[in-house]
Amino acid sequence: MVNKDVDKQTKLAIIAAAMLSFLGILVETSLNVTFPTLAKELHVSLGTVQWVTSGYLLTVAVIMSTTGYLNQRFNAHNLFTAAITFNLVGTIICASAQNFVALISGRLLQAVSTGISTPLLFNLVLTLVPQSKRGSYMGFSEMVISFAPALGPTYGGTLTSFWSWRGIFIVALAILIITAIMGEKYIHLAPQGTLQKFDWLGVLLLTMMLGSLSTAFTNAGKFGFTSFSFIGLLLVSVVIAFVLAWHLHRSSRKILNFRLLKQPLVALRWVNYFILAFINIGISFVIPIFVEDCLHQSSFIAGLLLLPGALVGAFVSPLAGKIFDHGQAFSSMLWSSLIMLTGSLLFFGTTGFITTLTIGIIYILMRGGFNLGFSNTLSDASLQITRQENAALNSLFNTTQQYAGSFGTSVLSAVIATTQSHGGSLAASTALGSKLDYGILAVLCVISLITVVWGRVIVKRQ
């Protein structure tokens, strides 16, 4: 098994699953630059229209939490069929939406698709690809997924500026059809089987906890961080979290297997994975807002600005996988944290006088750092468990990734909204909020660096 080559069917199956996940995430971030247009055309506030993204990510996170069970209970072909169906229907609804209710309904259907397809992609890699080549294929998968958030604003900004926001969904529909044909032909993987019953209560509690936490920070942006709307919901989410923890401890049904985190190295990689995902999605939200409000550039320029970084990240991901396959996981994760910390500090220190070109250069640095360590974080965690636990690990990490993106968007947008509510010019208040956001990202990068170094100490002791 170690020296076995990856056959053609496996490669095409992985490509099909990757394309479906890519489209889901691409459309998600492409809508960030369309918020002003959507708010005006659909007659809703910016605070409401942002749920097109945060609500989508929240739904993806909840669905992903169930995929540990789904991948063990159902074969991969049926899961792909369900995912592609949800996406096709959701895309058609979004492309023809005449009001916000229709748009958010279509987005939630697309979220179900992404919630199924992304863990399916990693399950195919972890199950069908030999360990000797796992790093390379994980690098490819993460390259596809991490490329989408950075390409999304360029894709959305271009279509919105020269055509219509509906074009985002119309173009995606054509690609979906090709993806459906490929996946239906090549994706085949029998389930491992499980006697465990589905954890409906766990899903409900998780949904309530994540939903109340995200809504709390949305309310903070509207009413302030000292408002009852924020503090009250934050306390509610904490209470629900304790109830969920008690449920997972007592029940034989496990929506997510948090017991995997009892292994120190897995826990450290999980924390790092959350931080990297938080930064990746969060910064793709902050930069376009800053460029449009402070530098007075168009949505097209704001989106295009992220493209070079996305291309660099796409180039780095396969190299990171090869570094992992050569046993250098620690060095890639260490340099990842150091580079991202440098980028965050540069953004923080130059907010008041930064130019569009400088933003693009620093973002290239951060994208390279992100892709250098992100896929290797999950790959290294997978080596600490048994093969039978891969589905549970996959579900846990991918749920974490999606919610980190939703949470990052909510937190960073709340900070900017709060500074804007204090009065003054839009440019000055947005610049202050962005500077605070960059400070938050820098602190998270320091924590990321600590987890990597701490993990190295544990490995040496073992």
C-alpha positions as a Python dict, from the first residue, in 0.01 Angstrom:
ca = {
    (1, 'M'): (0, 0, 0),
    (2, 'V'): (281, 241, 78),
    (3, 'N'): (433, 226, -272),
    (4, 'K'): (107, 180, -461),
    (5, 'D'): (34, 434, -733),
    (6, 'V'): (-290, 632, -733),
    (7, 'D'): (-509, 504, -1019),
    (8, 'K'): (-687, 720, -1275),
    (9, 'Q'): (-1034, 668, -1131),
    (10, 'T'): (-921, 786, -787),
    (11, 'K'): (-758, 1094, -937),
    (12, 'L'): (-1069, 1189, -1135),
    (13, 'A'): (-1293, 1121, -836),
    (14, 'I'): (-1082, 1355, -623),
    (15, 'I'): (-1089, 1620, -898),
    (16, 'A'): (-1470, 1602, -925),
    (17, 'A'): (-1519, 1636, -548),
    (18, 'A'): (-1263, 1918, -542),
    (19, 'M'): (-1443, 2106, -822),
    (20, 'L'): (-1773, 2088, -633),
    (21, 'S'): (-1615, 2215, -313),
    (22, 'F'): (-1429, 2484, -507),
    (23, 'L'): (-1750, 2618, -660),
    (24, 'G'): (-1925, 2630, -324),
    (25, 'I'): (-1650, 2834, -163),
    (26, 'L'): (-1587, 3046, -475),
    (27, 'V'): (-1948, 3168, -483),
    (28, 'E'): (-1941, 3228, -108),
    (29, 'T'): (-1656, 3479, -114),
    (30, 'S'): (-1752, 3626, -453),
    (31, 'L'): (-2062, 3774, -293),
    (32, 'N'): (-1857, 3979, -43),
    (33, 'V'): (-1795, 4252, -301),
    (34, 'T'): (-2161, 4254, -413),
    (35, 'F'): (-2313, 4346, -75),
    (36, 'P'): (-2380, 4716, -159),
    (37, 'T'): (-2538, 4614, -491),
    (38, 'L'): (-2748, 4338, -334),
    (39, 'A'): (-2865, 4564, -50),
    (40, 'K'): (-2983, 4827, -297),
    (41, 'E'): (-3144, 4590, -546),
    (42, 'L'): (-3315, 4365, -290),
    (43, 'H'): (-3408, 4654, -57),
    (44, 'V'): (-3240, 4524, 259),
    (45, 'S'): (-2972, 4662, 490),
    (46, 'L'): (-2604, 4568, 473),
    (47, 'G'): (-2642, 4403, 815),
    (48, 'T'): (-2910, 4177, 669),
    (49, 'V'): (-2743, 4102, 339),
    (50, 'Q'): (-2420, 3982, 509),
    (51, 'W'): (-2616, 3673, 617),
    (52, 'V'): (-2583, 3560, 256),
    (53, 'T'): (-2224, 3473, 357),
    (54, 'S'): (-2233, 3419, 733),
    (55, 'G'): (-2558, 3218, 717),
    (56, 'Y'): (-2409, 3007, 439),
    (57, 'L'): (-2093, 2935, 638),
    (58, 'L'): (-2293, 2856, 950),
    (59, 'T'): (-2505, 2603, 760),
    (60, 'V'): (-2194, 2448, 605),
    (61, 'A'): (-2042, 2407, 950),
    (62, 'V'): (-2352, 2233, 1086),
    (63, 'I'): (-2379, 1998, 787),
    (64, 'M'): (-2008, 1916, 808),
    (65, 'S'): (-2052, 1812, 1169),
    (66, 'T'): (-2272, 1525, 1047),
    (67, 'T'): (-2037, 1397, 778),
    (68, 'G'): (-1840, 1172, 1013),
    (69, 'Y'): (-2161, 972, 1038),
    (70, 'L'): (-2266, 1021, 675),
    (71, 'N'): (-1933, 900, 530),
    (72, 'Q'): (-1955, 584, 741),
    (73, 'R'): (-2324, 526, 668),
    (74, 'F'): (-2358, 602, 295),
    (75, 'N'): (-2140, 533, -8),
    (76, 'A'): (-1952, 819, -168),
    (77, 'H'): (-2146, 808, -493),
    (78, 'N'): (-2481, 869, -322),
    (79, 'L'): (-2335, 1150, -113),
    (80, 'F'): (-2197, 1318, -425),
    (81, 'T'): (-2534, 1283, -601),
    (82, 'A'): (-2708, 1448, -307),
    (83, 'A'): (-2450, 1729, -293),
    (84, 'I'): (-2465, 1805, -665),
    (85, 'T'): (-2847, 1805, -658),
    (86, 'F'): (-2862, 2053, -369),
    (87, 'N'): (-2611, 2280, -545),
    (88, 'L'): (-2786, 2272, -882),
    (89, 'V'): (-3126, 2356, -733),
    (90, 'G'): (-2977, 2625, -506),
    (91, 'T'): (-2783, 2784, -791),
    (92, 'I'): (-3092, 2804, -1014),
    (93, 'I'): (-3291, 2966, -730),
    (94, 'C'): (-3014, 3222, -663),
    (95, 'A'): (-2970, 3309, -1030),
    (96, 'S'): (-3343, 3386, -1063),
    (97, 'A'): (-3400, 3535, -713),
    (98, 'Q'): (-3618, 3848, -708),
    (99, 'N'): (-3601, 3906, -332),
    (100, 'F'): (-3375, 3838, -35),
    (101, 'V'): (-3579, 3542, 92),
    (102, 'A'): (-3531, 3357, -238),
    (103, 'L'): (-3160, 3440, -246),
    (104, 'I'): (-3092, 3321, 109),
    (105, 'S'): (-3298, 3005, 45),
    (106, 'G'): (-3086, 2918, -255),
    (107, 'R'): (-2768, 2994, -62),
    (108, 'L'): (-2869, 2757, 219),
    (109, 'L'): (-2925, 2477, -34),
    (110, 'Q'): (-2580, 2545, -175),
    (111, 'A'): (-2443, 2535, 179),
    (112, 'V'): (-2581, 2184, 228),
    (113, 'S'): (-2396, 2081, -87),
    (114, 'T'): (-2063, 2228, 26),
    (115, 'G'): (-2110, 2079, 373),
    (116, 'I'): (-2130, 1734, 216),
    (117, 'S'): (-1877, 1769, -66),
    (118, 'T'): (-1577, 1911, 120),
    (119, 'P'): (-1551, 1633, 382),
    (120, 'L'): (-1623, 1386, 102),
    (121, 'L'): (-1317, 1519, -83),
    (122, 'F'): (-1089, 1468, 216),
    (123, 'N'): (-1242, 1130, 293),
    (124, 'L'): (-1154, 1016, -60),
    (125, 'V'): (-796, 1134, -14),
    (126, 'L'): (-750, 987, 335),
    (127, 'T'): (-907, 655, 237),
    (128, 'L'): (-787, 592, -120),
    (129, 'V'): (-446, 761, -134),
    (130, 'P'): (-148, 577, 20),
    (131, 'Q'): (27, 746, 309),
    (132, 'S'): (343, 802, 106),
    (133, 'K'): (151, 1034, -127),
    (134, 'R'): (-106, 1169, 115),
    (135, 'G'): (72, 1499, 167),
    (136, 'S'): (76, 1578, -205),
    (137, 'Y'): (-292, 1500, -254),
    (138, 'M'): (-390, 1684, 63),
    (139, 'G'): (-185, 1975, -68),
    (140, 'F'): (-376, 1964, -397),
    (141, 'S'): (-712, 1950, -217),
    (142, 'E'): (-626, 2238, 13),
    (143, 'M'): (-489, 2433, -282),
    (144, 'V'): (-825, 2408, -457),
    (145, 'I'): (-1023, 2500, -147),
    (146, 'S'): (-796, 2779, -25),
    (147, 'F'): (-766, 2924, -378),
    (148, 'A'): (-1144, 2972, -397),
    (149, 'P'): (-1180, 3231, -114),
    (150, 'A'): (-910, 3451, -265),
    (151, 'L'): (-1034, 3415, -624),
    (152, 'G'): (-1397, 3473, -523),
    (153, 'P'): (-1380, 3855, -486),
    (154, 'T'): (-1209, 3884, -826),
    (155, 'Y'): (-1468, 3656, -985),
    (156, 'G'): (-1761, 3833, -819),
    (157, 'G'): (-1627, 4183, -869),
    (158, 'T'): (-1561, 4126, -1240),
    (159, 'L'): (-1902, 3977, -1317),
    (160, 'T'): (-2087, 4236, -1108),
    (161, 'S'): (-1902, 4528, -1266),
    (162, 'F'): (-1933, 4414, -1629),
    (163, 'W'): (-2252, 4206, -1620),
    (164, 'S'): (-2465, 4132, -1313),
    (165, 'W'): (-2437, 3963, -975),
    (166, 'R'): (-2660, 3692, -1122),
    (167, 'G'): (-2373, 3603, -1354),
    (168, 'I'): (-2193, 3460, -1050),
    (169, 'F'): (-2449, 3182, -1037),
    (170, 'I'): (-2506, 3143, -1411),
    (171, 'V'): (-2136, 3075, -1481),
    (172, 'A'): (-2119, 2840, -1182),
    (173, 'L'): (-2419, 2647, -1318),
    (174, 'A'): (-2232, 2557, -1638),
    (175, 'I'): (-1933, 2427, -1440),
    (176, 'L'): (-2164, 2234, -1207),
    (177, 'I'): (-2304, 2034, -1497),
    (178, 'I'): (-1954, 1924, -1604),
    (179, 'T'): (-1869, 1838, -1242),
    (180, 'A'): (-2187, 1631, -1209),
    (181, 'I'): (-2102, 1420, -1516),
    (182, 'M'): (-1748, 1353, -1394),
    (183, 'G'): (-1844, 1273, -1035),
    (184, 'E'): (-2131, 1043, -1124),
    (185, 'K'): (-1893, 837, -1337),
    (186, 'Y'): (-1584, 815, -1119),
    (187, 'I'): (-1676, 859, -751),
    (188, 'H'): (-1723, 517, -591),
    (189, 'L'): (-1628, 435, -231),
    (190, 'A'): (-1814, 193, -8),
    (191, 'P'): (-1897, 311, 345),
    (192, 'Q'): (-1710, 162, 640),
    (193, 'G'): (-2039, 96, 812),
    (194, 'T'): (-2153, 204, 1156),
    (195, 'L'): (-2402, 88, 1418),
    (196, 'Q'): (-2421, 435, 1567),
    (197, 'K'): (-2752, 620, 1542),
    (198, 'F'): (-2773, 974, 1412),
    (199, 'D'): (-2730, 1238, 1681),
    (200, 'W'): (-3029, 1466, 1619),
    (201, 'L'): (-3001, 1633, 1959),
    (202, 'G'): (-2631, 1702, 1904),
    (203, 'V'): (-2704, 1865, 1568),
    (204, 'L'): (-2975, 2083, 1724),
    (205, 'L'): (-2751, 2193, 2012),
    (206, 'L'): (-2457, 2262, 1781),
    (207, 'T'): (-2678, 2469, 1550),
    (208, 'M'): (-2812, 2671, 1842),
    (209, 'M'): (-2465, 2729, 1985),
    (210, 'L'): (-2300, 2837, 1660),
    (211, 'G'): (-2603, 3040, 1552),
    (212, 'S'): (-2629, 3232, 1878),
    (213, 'L'): (-2255, 3302, 1882),
    (214, 'S'): (-2253, 3436, 1525),
    (215, 'T'): (-2568, 3641, 1585),
    (216, 'A'): (-2414, 3785, 1901),
    (217, 'F'): (-2125, 3935, 1704),
    (218, 'T'): (-2361, 4053, 1431),
    (219, 'N'): (-2556, 4236, 1703),
    (220, 'A'): (-2230, 4378, 1837),
    (221, 'G'): (-2176, 4547, 1503),
    (222, 'K'): (-2523, 4700, 1519),
    (223, 'F'): (-2560, 4786, 1888),
    (224, 'G'): (-2205, 4771, 2029),
    (225, 'F'): (-2002, 4522, 2231),
    (226, 'T'): (-2155, 4648, 2558),
    (227, 'S'): (-2514, 4600, 2445),
    (228, 'F'): (-2747, 4341, 2596),
    (229, 'S'): (-2807, 4202, 2246),
    (230, 'F'): (-2441, 4102, 2233),
    (231, 'I'): (-2372, 4001, 2593),
    (232, 'G'): (-2703, 3818, 2634),
    (233, 'L'): (-2660, 3603, 2324),
    (234, 'L'): (-2295, 3542, 2411),
    (235, 'L'): (-2402, 3402, 2749),
    (236, 'V'): (-2669, 3192, 2579),
    (237, 'S'): (-2409, 3041, 2345),
    (238, 'V'): (-2182, 2960, 2643),
    (239, 'V'): (-2468, 2786, 2827),
    (240, 'I'): (-2558, 2584, 2516),
    (241, 'A'): (-2191, 2492, 2474),
    (242, 'F'): (-2187, 2342, 2826),
    (243, 'V'): (-2509, 2150, 2751),
    (244, 'L'): (-2358, 2020, 2425),
    (245, 'A'): (-2040, 1914, 2606),
    (246, 'W'): (-2247, 1729, 2867),
    (247, 'H'): (-2447, 1560, 2590),
    (248, 'L'): (-2137, 1448, 2402),
    (249, 'H'): (-1987, 1313, 2724),
    (250, 'R'): (-2296, 1117, 2827),
    (251, 'S'): (-2444, 1005, 2497),
    (252, 'S'): (-2332, 713, 2281),
    (253, 'R'): (-2425, 920, 1977),
    (254, 'K'): (-2144, 1156, 1878),
    (255, 'I'): (-2210, 1433, 1626),
    (256, 'L'): (-1840, 1523, 1651),
    (257, 'N'): (-1569, 1312, 1807),
    (258, 'F'): (-1400, 1566, 2035),
    (259, 'R'): (-1225, 1280, 2212),
    (260, 'L'): (-969, 1290, 1934),
    (261, 'L'): (-852, 1614, 2094),
    (262, 'K'): (-737, 1422, 2400),
    (263, 'Q'): (-424, 1355, 2199),
    (264, 'P'): (-218, 1671, 2260),
    (265, 'L'): (-69, 1689, 1912),
    (266, 'V'): (-410, 1655, 1745),
    (267, 'A'): (-550, 1926, 1973),
    (268, 'L'): (-266, 2165, 1887),
    (269, 'R'): (-311, 2104, 1514),
    (270, 'W'): (-686, 2160, 1555),
    (271, 'V'): (-632, 2500, 1720),
    (272, 'N'): (-386, 2599, 1448),
    (273, 'Y'): (-630, 2484, 1179),
    (274, 'F'): (-903, 2706, 1328),
    (275, 'I'): (-675, 3009, 1342),
    (276, 'L'): (-551, 2971, 985),
    (277, 'A'): (-907, 2934, 852),
    (278, 'F'): (-1022, 3234, 1060),
    (279, 'I'): (-747, 3450, 909),
    (280, 'N'): (-791, 3322, 554),
    (281, 'I'): (-1163, 3401, 527),
    (282, 'G'): (-1151, 3703, 757),
    (283, 'I'): (-883, 3892, 568),
    (284, 'S'): (-1057, 3832, 234),
    (285, 'F'): (-1349, 4024, 389),
    (286, 'V'): (-1149, 4310, 545),
    (287, 'I'): (-929, 4397, 246),
    (288, 'P'): (-1209, 4462, -9),
    (289, 'I'): (-1401, 4675, 245),
    (290, 'F'): (-1086, 4877, 323),
    (291, 'V'): (-994, 4922, -43),
    (292, 'E'): (-1344, 5042, -138),
    (293, 'D'): (-1411, 5267, 164),
    (294, 'C'): (-1062, 5404, 238),
    (295, 'L'): (-883, 5396, -96),
    (296, 'H'): (-1202, 5466, -296),
    (297, 'Q'): (-1146, 5188, -548),
    (298, 'S'): (-1420, 4996, -732),
    (299, 'S'): (-1541, 4648, -639),
    (300, 'F'): (-1363, 4522, -949),
    (301, 'I'): (-1025, 4658, -830),
    (302, 'A'): (-1094, 4538, -474),
    (303, 'G'): (-1154, 4186, -601),
    (304, 'L'): (-873, 4188, -856),
    (305, 'L'): (-628, 4294, -585),
    (306, 'L'): (-655, 3952, -422),
    (307, 'L'): (-587, 3754, -739),
    (308, 'P'): (-201, 3758, -733),
    (309, 'G'): (-202, 3630, -377),
    (310, 'A'): (-445, 3357, -475),
    (311, 'L'): (-219, 3246, -758),
    (312, 'V'): (85, 3237, -529),
    (313, 'G'): (-111, 3033, -275),
    (314, 'A'): (-215, 2789, -547),
    (315, 'F'): (152, 2743, -640),
    (316, 'V'): (265, 2696, -279),
    (317, 'S'): (9, 2432, -175),
    (318, 'P'): (148, 2141, -382),
    (319, 'L'): (500, 2233, -271),
    (320, 'A'): (383, 2224, 91),
    (321, 'G'): (243, 1875, 30),
    (322, 'K'): (577, 1756, -107),
    (323, 'I'): (755, 1909, 193),
    (324, 'F'): (523, 1708, 417),
    (325, 'D'): (589, 1386, 223),
    (326, 'H'): (961, 1440, 287),
    (327, 'G'): (903, 1456, 662),
    (328, 'Q'): (937, 1832, 703),
    (329, 'A'): (590, 1911, 842),
    (330, 'F'): (730, 2113, 1133),
    (331, 'S'): (937, 2346, 917),
    (332, 'S'): (645, 2421, 683),
    (333, 'M'): (407, 2497, 972),
    (334, 'L'): (671, 2706, 1152),
    (335, 'W'): (742, 2921, 848),
    (336, 'S'): (368, 2947, 782),
    (337, 'S'): (305, 3101, 1125),
    (338, 'L'): (608, 3332, 1102),
    (339, 'I'): (517, 3461, 756),
    (340, 'M'): (152, 3521, 846),
    (341, 'L'): (256, 3701, 1165),
    (342, 'T'): (487, 3925, 960),
    (343, 'G'): (208, 4002, 714),
    (344, 'S'): (-44, 4085, 989),
    (345, 'L'): (204, 4318, 1160),
    (346, 'L'): (279, 4491, 830),
    (347, 'F'): (-91, 4551, 770),
    (348, 'F'): (-133, 4675, 1126),
    (349, 'G'): (163, 4911, 1110),
    (350, 'T'): (87, 5063, 767),
    (351, 'T'): (-293, 5102, 780),
    (352, 'G'): (-281, 5482, 788),
    (353, 'F'): (-71, 5528, 474),
    (354, 'I'): (-85, 5198, 284),
    (355, 'T'): (-138, 5197, -94),
    (356, 'T'): (-329, 4957, -315),
    (357, 'L'): (-4, 4811, -450),
    (358, 'T'): (137, 4757, -100),
    (359, 'I'): (-180, 4575, 7),
    (360, 'G'): (-144, 4340, -288),
    (361, 'I'): (222, 4266, -203),
    (362, 'I'): (157, 4200, 165),
    (363, 'Y'): (-142, 3982, 76),
    (364, 'I'): (80, 3774, -153),
    (365, 'L'): (310, 3718, 146),
    (366, 'M'): (23, 3611, 370),
    (367, 'R'): (-132, 3379, 111),
    (368, 'G'): (200, 3206, 62),
    (369, 'G'): (236, 3163, 436),
    (370, 'F'): (-118, 3033, 474),
    (371, 'N'): (-90, 2769, 203),
    (372, 'L'): (251, 2662, 328),
    (373, 'G'): (106, 2530, 652),
    (374, 'F'): (-269, 2479, 620),
    (375, 'S'): (-296, 2139, 450),
    (376, 'N'): (2, 2004, 644),
    (377, 'T'): (-175, 2083, 971),
    (378, 'L'): (-455, 1837, 891),
    (379, 'S'): (-217, 1587, 728),
    (380, 'D'): (2, 1579, 1037),
    (381, 'A'): (-301, 1535, 1264),
    (382, 'S'): (-417, 1239, 1052),
    (383, 'L'): (-89, 1057, 1123),
    (384, 'Q'): (-163, 1061, 1496),
    (385, 'I'): (-480, 848, 1470),
    (386, 'T'): (-593, 515, 1329),
    (387, 'R'): (-730, 476, 978),
    (388, 'Q'): (-1076, 405, 1123),
    (389, 'E'): (-1077, 747, 1288),
    (390, 'N'): (-1005, 938, 967),
    (391, 'A'): (-1372, 1009, 893),
    (392, 'A'): (-1426, 1151, 1243),
    (393, 'L'): (-1109, 1363, 1220),
    (394, 'N'): (-1208, 1483, 875),
    (395, 'S'): (-1553, 1588, 1000),
    (396, 'L'): (-1413, 1762, 1309),
    (397, 'F'): (-1148, 1963, 1121),
    (398, 'N'): (-1370, 2059, 829),
    (399, 'T'): (-1651, 2171, 1058),
    (400, 'T'): (-1394, 2378, 1243),
    (401, 'Q'): (-1265, 2529, 917),
    (402, 'Q'): (-1607, 2643, 800),
    (403, 'Y'): (-1718, 2784, 1131),
    (404, 'A'): (-1385, 2959, 1172),
    (405, 'G'): (-1459, 3138, 845),
    (406, 'S'): (-1813, 3231, 954),
    (407, 'F'): (-1693, 3340, 1298),
    (408, 'G'): (-1404, 3536, 1149),
    (409, 'T'): (-1639, 3724, 916),
    (410, 'S'): (-1879, 3802, 1204),
    (411, 'V'): (-1607, 3920, 1443),
    (412, 'L'): (-1407, 4130, 1200),
    (413, 'S'): (-1716, 4286, 1043),
    (414, 'A'): (-1850, 4367, 1391),
    (415, 'V'): (-1529, 4555, 1475),
    (416, 'I'): (-1550, 4765, 1158),
    (417, 'A'): (-1923, 4828, 1203),
    (418, 'T'): (-1864, 4942, 1562),
    (419, 'T'): (-1599, 5197, 1463),
    (420, 'Q'): (-1820, 5322, 1181),
    (421, 'S'): (-2109, 5377, 1425),
    (422, 'H'): (-1899, 5619, 1631),
    (423, 'G'): (-1928, 5887, 1364),
    (424, 'G'): (-1666, 6065, 1159),
    (425, 'S'): (-1584, 6003, 796),
    (426, 'L'): (-1645, 5658, 651),
    (427, 'A'): (-1282, 5631, 540),
    (428, 'A'): (-1138, 5716, 882),
    (429, 'S'): (-1373, 5489, 1077),
    (430, 'T'): (-1320, 5197, 837),
    (431, 'A'): (-941, 5245, 860),
    (432, 'L'): (-958, 5232, 1240),
    (433, 'G'): (-1173, 4918, 1235),
    (434, 'S'): (-940, 4755, 983),
    (435, 'K'): (-636, 4838, 1197),
    (436, 'L'): (-803, 4674, 1500),
    (437, 'D'): (-885, 4371, 1286),
    (438, 'Y'): (-523, 4339, 1176),
    (439, 'G'): (-421, 4355, 1542),
    (440, 'I'): (-658, 4067, 1619),
    (441, 'L'): (-508, 3865, 1335),
    (442, 'A'): (-154, 3933, 1463),
    (443, 'V'): (-247, 3802, 1808),
    (444, 'L'): (-394, 3489, 1650),
    (445, 'C'): (-73, 3439, 1450),
    (446, 'V'): (126, 3446, 1774),
    (447, 'I'): (-102, 3175, 1917),
    (448, 'S'): (-56, 2976, 1594),
    (449, 'L'): (321, 2999, 1634),
    (450, 'I'): (296, 2879, 1994),
    (451, 'T'): (94, 2571, 1892),
    (452, 'V'): (353, 2476, 1630),
    (453, 'V'): (649, 2510, 1868),
    (454, 'W'): (464, 2332, 2146),
    (455, 'G'): (384, 2046, 1909),
    (456, 'R'): (753, 2018, 1825),
    (457, 'V'): (837, 1984, 2194),
    (458, 'I'): (580, 1704, 2231),
    (459, 'V'): (721, 1516, 1931),
    (460, 'K'): (1077, 1538, 2066),
    (461, 'R'): (966, 1410, 2405),
    (462, 'Q'): (793, 1116, 2242),
}
